[in-house]
Amino acid sequence: MKTNWISGLLAAAALLAAGQANAWDATAVDRDGGRAYIRTNVDTAEEAQRLALEDCNAKGAGRCQLVGTPGMGRATVAVVGEGGLGVGWDKNPDIAAQAALVQCAKHGGTHCLIADAAWDEGTTWSAIAMSGGEVQIGLSKTAAGAEAEALKSCRAKAAAPTHCALPPHGEARMGHLFYAYAIGKRKFAIEADPDREAARTSAMEACAAQSGSDAATCVIRDVVETVAPAPMPPAMEKIIAEARNNASKISSVRATTVRSVSAVSTSCISKCVSGDCISKFSDGHTARWQAPFVQDPVSHEWVWDTRGCGA
């Protein structure tokens, strides 16, 4: 499908590159409440992490922390059991669910059940920004976001960042595309198409049409593929339905966990330095104790377990 999209006078050596892809997911867990808080389809990794942690701190029962690494176009599945919590990530929802179940059981959980699940679709829109003959591609969940990312990438990488601008006829586009860049002696052309060869052909034709007697100098300089959005697969729909069906069973596990933690937290106030703890109890007496050094069941890092007032 020929687009006759962008062509012009070659002012500098060109670079066609994809900017950072958007639509991120992130997960925070509340160990005391036994729950995961998942955010998906967020424009930046940092924002996804911030929102997941905010959700956990606002709705959770106690210790919240981020787990895993932000990603996109994948499933996130959280599993809760009596005494354990596991989170798994993968583009294959069944693999993510299995990984979460294994982690729950591995770290002491019994009767582990799928509790929360979410799908991140990945990038949808793309746009380009130019400075002379230098070109950058921006990717995002929205047209405006893609344009903003393209400008941001251009200003960070172009030789003349103050000249970065969106081309007059280079509107943001939705979906999986190939951007082909053809360069001649004096002219260049950029074309986008869902088919790689069609994009290359269109770019060469546009460059040749612009170049006149120099048409023979046109060559393909680069072809960049955008990230395709990933629709939710049927397997993910089944996992989400399973999480809903498990809600009543899991609520009792979570409630027991929260009541247990609340009883401990109200019975003493502890101050700890590198596992050396002093707890002051409600009746006024104090006790010094050494916290155990344990492996965190979700992050797998070794930490001082300062819960329990030394009990």
LOLO-361979 format. One line per 2 residues: number of its first residue (from 1); their letters; for each residue z negated, y, x negated of C-alpha. Coordinates in steps of 0.02 Angstrom, whole numbers, padded with zeros to 5 digits. Each point is the difference from the previous one (the first is absolute). Layout:
% LOLO-361979
NUM = a = Z Y X ~ ... $
***
This chain:
% LOLO-361979
1 = mk = 00000 00000 00000 ~ 00060 00154 -00091 $
3 = tn = -00121 00145 00013 ~ 00085 00145 -00093 $
5 = wi = -00176 00057 -00031 ~ -00034 00101 -00157 $
7 = sg = 00119 00057 -00137 ~ 00015 00150 -00111 $
9 = ll = 00023 00079 -00170 ~ -00082 -00094 -00142 $
11 = aa = -00122 00121 -00081 ~ -00107 -00119 -00103 $
13 = aa = -00021 -00180 -00050 ~ -00054 -00086 00159 $
15 = ll = -00140 -00119 00037 ~ -00013 -00098 00162 $
17 = aa = -00172 -00075 00020 ~ -00113 -00055 00140 $
19 = gq = -00163 00094 00016 ~ -00164 -00082 00045 $
21 = an = 00015 -00107 00156 ~ -00122 00040 00139 $
23 = aw = -00082 -00090 00146 ~ -00153 -00068 -00087 $
25 = da = -00144 -00110 00056 ~ -00179 -00005 -00065 $
27 = ta = -00158 -00096 00044 ~ -00185 00041 -00008 $
29 = vd = -00138 -00125 00039 ~ -00175 00022 00069 $
31 = rd = -00103 -00138 -00077 ~ -00155 00035 00104 $
33 = gg = 00097 -00002 00164 ~ 00120 -00138 -00052 $
35 = ra = 00160 00092 00043 ~ 00161 00061 -00079 $
37 = yi = 00081 00166 00043 ~ 00188 -00003 -00025 $
39 = rt = 00117 00151 -00001 ~ 00189 -00026 00002 $
41 = nv = 00160 00105 00001 ~ -00078 00148 -00092 $
43 = dt = 00106 00119 -00103 ~ -00093 -00021 -00167 $
45 = ae = -00108 -00133 -00080 ~ -00139 00126 -00029 $
47 = ea = 00000 00054 00182 ~ -00002 -00180 00060 $
49 = qr = -00153 -00035 -00108 ~ -00087 00158 00058 $
51 = la = 00028 -00039 00184 ~ -00055 -00182 -00017 $
53 = le = -00160 00052 -00087 ~ -00031 00138 00128 $
55 = dc = 00018 -00126 00142 ~ -00122 -00118 -00084 $
57 = na = -00130 00134 -00035 ~ 00013 00070 00177 $
59 = kg = -00006 -00166 00093 ~ -00079 -00122 -00121 $
61 = ag = -00180 -00055 -00023 ~ -00027 00030 -00184 $
63 = rc = 00083 -00030 -00169 ~ 00184 00047 00007 $
65 = ql = 00125 -00018 -00140 ~ 00187 -00013 -00026 $
67 = vg = 00069 -00172 -00041 ~ 00167 -00058 -00065 $
69 = tp = 00145 00112 -00048 ~ 00098 00111 00122 $
71 = gm = 00167 -00076 00048 ~ 00142 00008 00125 $
73 = gr = 00107 -00112 00107 ~ -00130 -00138 00011 $
75 = at = -00138 -00080 00101 ~ -00186 00033 -00023 $
77 = va = -00116 -00132 00074 ~ -00190 00006 -00001 $
79 = vv = -00109 -00153 00031 ~ -00184 00001 00045 $
81 = ge = -00123 -00145 -00007 ~ -00187 -00024 00003 $
83 = gg = -00045 00066 -00172 ~ 00176 00035 -00063 $
85 = lg = 00148 00118 00013 ~ 00177 -00018 -00067 $
87 = vg = 00156 00109 -00002 ~ 00177 -00056 -00039 $
89 = wd = 00165 00093 -00023 ~ 00178 -00065 -00006 $
91 = kn = 00173 00032 00072 ~ -00018 -00172 00080 $
93 = pd = -00138 00018 00132 ~ -00046 -00185 -00009 $
95 = ia = -00030 00012 -00187 ~ -00107 00156 00025 $
97 = aq = -00104 -00088 00133 ~ -00023 -00156 -00107 $
99 = aa = -00053 00105 -00150 ~ -00131 00090 00106 $
101 = lv = -00069 -00164 00069 ~ -00013 -00072 -00176 $
103 = qc = -00093 00155 -00063 ~ -00121 -00005 00147 $
105 = ak = -00045 -00182 -00032 ~ -00002 00020 -00189 $
107 = hg = -00135 00132 00009 ~ -00118 -00089 00116 $
109 = gt = 00071 00031 00173 ~ -00012 -00134 00134 $
111 = hc = 00096 -00010 00164 ~ 00125 00126 -00071 $
113 = li = 00114 00078 00130 ~ 00142 00127 -00004 $
115 = ad = -00079 00164 00055 ~ 00122 00142 -00038 $
117 = aa = 00185 00006 -00040 ~ 00130 00137 -00021 $
119 = wd = 00181 00016 -00054 ~ 00077 00138 -00105 $
121 = eg = 00186 00028 00031 ~ 00046 00088 -00163 $
123 = tt = 00120 00145 -00020 ~ 00117 00057 00138 $
125 = ws = 00080 00167 -00050 ~ 00088 00061 -00157 $
127 = ai = 00064 00170 -00057 ~ 00068 00080 -00158 $
129 = am = -00036 00161 -00094 ~ 00112 00076 -00134 $
131 = sg = -00007 00119 -00147 ~ 00174 00026 -00068 $
133 = ge = 00065 -00176 -00026 ~ -00172 -00080 -00007 $
135 = vq = -00049 -00098 00155 ~ -00163 -00078 00059 $
137 = ig = -00033 -00108 00153 ~ -00157 00015 00105 $
139 = ls = -00065 -00138 00114 ~ -00124 00014 00145 $
141 = kt = -00046 -00054 00176 ~ 00071 00163 00070 $
143 = aa = 00156 00104 -00031 ~ -00104 00152 -00048 $
145 = ga = -00106 -00107 -00116 ~ 00155 -00070 -00088 $
147 = ea = 00068 00175 -00028 ~ -00168 00058 -00068 $
149 = ea = -00009 -00150 -00118 ~ 00178 00032 -00061 $
151 = lk = -00040 00182 -00040 ~ -00163 -00050 -00085 $
153 = sc = 00088 -00128 -00109 ~ 00140 00121 -00043 $
155 = ra = -00121 00138 -00051 ~ -00095 -00121 -00109 $
157 = ka = 00153 -00072 -00091 ~ 00145 00125 00004 $
159 = aa = 00045 00107 -00148 ~ 00004 00151 00117 $
161 = pt = -00137 -00038 00127 ~ 00008 00171 00082 $
163 = hc = 00179 -00040 00056 ~ -00049 -00157 00095 $
165 = al = 00059 00004 00180 ~ 00053 -00113 00142 $
167 = pp = 00192 -00008 00014 ~ 00069 00090 00154 $
169 = hg = 00077 -00159 00073 ~ -00119 -00127 -00077 $
171 = ea = -00114 -00032 00147 ~ -00136 -00133 -00012 $
173 = rm = 00056 -00173 00053 ~ -00090 -00147 00077 $
175 = gh = 00005 -00180 -00055 ~ 00055 -00106 -00146 $
177 = lf = 00135 00090 -00101 ~ 00093 -00001 -00165 $
179 = ya = 00028 00171 -00080 ~ 00153 -00001 -00114 $
181 = ya = 00031 00138 -00126 ~ 00176 00029 -00068 $
183 = ig = 00032 00121 -00142 ~ 00163 00074 -00065 $
185 = kr = 00051 00128 -00130 ~ -00052 00148 00108 $
187 = kf = -00054 -00069 00168 ~ -00124 -00125 00072 $
189 = ai = -00033 -00083 00167 ~ -00145 -00093 00079 $
191 = ea = 00024 -00116 00147 ~ -00124 -00107 00099 $
193 = dp = 00039 -00160 00093 ~ -00093 -00160 00053 $
195 = dr = 00129 -00098 -00101 ~ 00000 00019 -00190 $
197 = ea = 00188 -00017 -00024 ~ 00037 00118 00145 $
199 = ar = -00113 00131 -00080 ~ 00087 -00020 -00168 $
201 = ts = 00174 00013 00079 ~ -00045 00154 00100 $
203 = am = -00076 00087 -00151 ~ 00155 -00034 -00106 $
205 = ea = 00116 00061 00138 ~ -00101 00159 00025 $
207 = ca = -00006 00035 -00187 ~ 00188 -00027 -00017 $
209 = aq = 00039 00112 00149 ~ -00104 00139 -00079 $
211 = sg = 00070 -00023 -00175 ~ 00187 00020 00033 $
213 = sd = 00094 -00030 -00162 ~ -00160 -00065 -00081 $
215 = aa = -00023 -00136 00132 ~ 00026 -00137 -00129 $
217 = tc = -00157 00056 -00092 ~ -00115 -00048 00145 $
219 = vi = -00116 -00147 -00034 ~ -00155 -00069 00084 $
221 = rd = -00151 00065 -00095 ~ -00138 -00084 00100 $
223 = vv = -00043 -00092 00161 ~ -00178 00005 00070 $
225 = et = -00066 -00109 00140 ~ -00135 00070 00115 $
227 = va = -00147 -00102 00058 ~ 00038 -00086 00164 $
229 = pa = -00128 00013 00141 ~ -00077 -00168 00038 $
231 = pm = -00021 -00037 00186 ~ -00151 -00100 00051 $
233 = pp = 00044 -00186 -00010 ~ -00048 -00121 00141 $
235 = am = -00130 -00082 -00114 ~ -00092 00166 -00012 $
237 = ek = -00002 00019 00189 ~ -00084 -00170 00013 $
239 = ii = -00132 00047 -00129 ~ -00040 00163 00090 $
241 = ae = -00016 -00096 00164 ~ -00117 -00124 -00087 $
243 = ar = -00109 00144 -00061 ~ -00014 00065 00178 $
245 = nn = -00047 -00172 00064 ~ -00135 -00015 -00134 $
247 = as = -00079 00169 00043 ~ -00144 -00066 00107 $
249 = ki = -00046 -00135 -00127 ~ 00005 00120 -00147 $
251 = ss = -00100 00136 00086 ~ -00153 -00113 00001 $
253 = vr = 00020 -00034 -00186 ~ 00016 00186 -00036 $
255 = at = -00148 00044 00112 ~ -00110 -00127 -00089 $
257 = tv = 00052 00073 -00168 ~ -00036 00179 00054 $
259 = rs = -00170 -00044 00076 ~ -00050 -00092 -00159 $
261 = vs = 00051 00145 -00111 ~ -00085 00128 00113 $
263 = av = -00164 -00097 -00005 ~ 00003 -00001 -00189 $
265 = st = 00053 00180 -00021 ~ -00139 00069 00111 $
267 = sc = -00137 -00102 -00087 ~ 00017 00083 -00171 $
269 = is = 00085 00135 -00101 ~ 00063 -00057 -00170 $
271 = kc = 00054 00092 -00156 ~ 00094 -00102 -00130 $
273 = vs = 00067 00034 -00174 ~ 00111 -00138 -00073 $
275 = gd = -00086 -00132 00106 ~ -00178 00060 -00037 $
277 = ci = -00067 00044 00174 ~ -00156 00077 00073 $
279 = sk = -00024 -00019 00188 ~ -00120 00098 00109 $
281 = fs = -00050 -00090 00160 ~ -00046 00070 00171 $
283 = dg = -00185 -00039 -00028 ~ -00002 00109 -00157 $
285 = ht = -00004 -00130 -00139 ~ 00135 -00012 -00134 $
287 = ar = 00075 -00146 -00095 ~ 00110 -00011 -00153 $
289 = wq = 00133 -00135 -00008 ~ 00159 -00050 -00089 $
291 = ap = 00158 -00006 00106 ~ 00112 -00152 -00028 $
293 = fv = 00169 00024 -00085 ~ 00129 -00077 00118 $
295 = qd = 00187 -00006 00027 ~ 00058 00107 00145 $
297 = pv = 00084 -00114 00130 ~ 00142 00122 00036 $
299 = sh = 00035 00101 -00158 ~ -00052 -00147 -00114 $
301 = ew = -00088 00124 -00116 ~ -00174 -00038 -00068 $
303 = vw = -00129 00118 00075 ~ -00189 00019 00022 $
305 = dt = -00050 -00060 00172 ~ -00135 00127 00045 $
307 = rg = -00025 -00053 00181 ~ -00152 -00087 00071 $
309 = cg = -00147 00099 -00073 ~ -00019 -00133 -00133 $
311 = a = -00018 -00140 00126 $
***
